[in-house]
């Protein structure tokens, strides 16, 4: 199962095995989804993290 790295509205970065409706065009419904964040344990709006941004996060 493919995992997707996402960022919640609070700024927490985590990976999830399920990112609902990931295959739909982002221009049609937007990139964000409501997912339970494992850091703050609340339902939060989450968006996929761009690969270039992942590289910057790993360098910290």
C-alpha positions in Angstrom: 0.0 0.0 0.0 1.4 3.4 -1.0 1.8 6.0 1.7 1.3 9.7 1.2 3.2 12.4 3.2 0.8 15.1 4.3 0.8 18.3 6.5 -2.1 19.0 8.8 -3.5 22.5 9.4 -1.3 22.8 12.6 1.9 22.1 10.6 2.5 18.5 11.7 4.0 16.4 8.9 3.2 12.7 8.9 2.5 9.9 6.4 -0.8 8.1 5.9 -1.7 4.9 4.1 -5.0 6.3 3.1 -5.5 9.7 1.4 -9.2 9.7 0.2 -9.9 10.7 -3.4 -6.2 11.1 -4.1 -6.7 10.2 -7.7 -9.1 13.2 -8.5 -7.8 16.3 -10.1 -6.9 18.9 -7.5 -8.4 21.7 -9.5 -11.8 20.1 -9.2 -12.2 19.6 -5.5 -9.0 20.9 -3.9 -6.0 19.0 -2.6 -7.0 18.9 1.1 -8.8 16.2 3.0 -10.0 15.8 6.6 -7.7 13.3 8.4 -7.0 12.5 12.0 -3.6 13.9 12.9 -1.5 11.5 15.0 0.3 14.4 16.7 -2.6 16.4 17.9 -5.2 13.6 17.8 -7.9 15.7 16.1 -9.5 15.8 12.7 -7.5 18.3 10.7 -7.5 19.5 7.1 -4.4 17.9 5.6 -2.7 18.5 2.2 0.0 16.4 0.5 3.6 17.6 0.9 5.5 18.4 -2.3 8.7 16.3 -2.8 10.9 19.4 -2.9 9.6 20.4 0.5 10.3 16.9 1.9 14.0 17.4 0.9 14.1 20.7 2.9 12.4 19.1 5.9 14.9 16.2 5.9 17.8 18.7 5.9 16.8 20.3 9.2 
